[in-house]
Amino acid sequence: MWVARIVLFVALLSTFIWVALQNTQLVDVRVFTKTFLGIRLFVVMFLSVLLGFTAGLLLAAMREVRLRLALSREQKEKVGLKREIGDLRAAPLQGLEAEVASDVTTVDRVSE
């Protein structure tokens, strides 16, 4: 697996260097009201990719936080429900004696 990572890294680095060497002309960049004169095109391309990657990473991190919060709420609800089930299992069964007595009299009647 580490060999594949090294090969991928070398391939990406080689591609980046090749693109940078092919795009060395100077460009002017306007960002809102600010103008940057004489910037190499590959620098503009690299910064654009870096900005897009950062935005995607930020959105993914926000989604991860939202999912972790939802998971935490679900786990708290699960603990509460398990506690409720335990309480219900431990609660005395009310009216059980009356039901048992009526079942005994019913069995006695049937057996007669």
C-alpha positions, 0 to 999 in steps of 0.5 A, a space after each residue: 500500500 505504501 508503494 502505491 502512495 509513493 507512486 501516486 505522490 510522485 505522479 502528482 508531483 511530476 504532473 504539477 511540475 510539468 504544468 508549472 513549466 508549461 504555464 510560466 507566462 505573466 497574468 494580471 489578476 483582479 480580485 474584487 477591487 484589488 488588482 495583482 499585476 505580473 503573477 505567473 499563471 501556474 501560481 494562480 492555478 495552484 492557488 485556485 486549486 488550493 482554495 477549492 481544496 480548502 473549501 471542500 475540506 471545510 464543508 466536509 468537516 462541517 458535515 462531519 461535525 453535524 453527523 457526530 452531533 446527531 450520533 451523540 443525540 441518538 446514543 443519548 436517546 438509546 441510553 435513555 430508552 434502555 434505562 426505561 426498559 430496565 425500569 419497566 422490567 424491574 417494576 412490580 407487576 400490578 394486578 398479577 395476583 388477580 389474573 393468576 387467581 382468575 386463571 386458577 378458577 378457570 382451570 378448576 372449572 374446566 377440569 370439573 
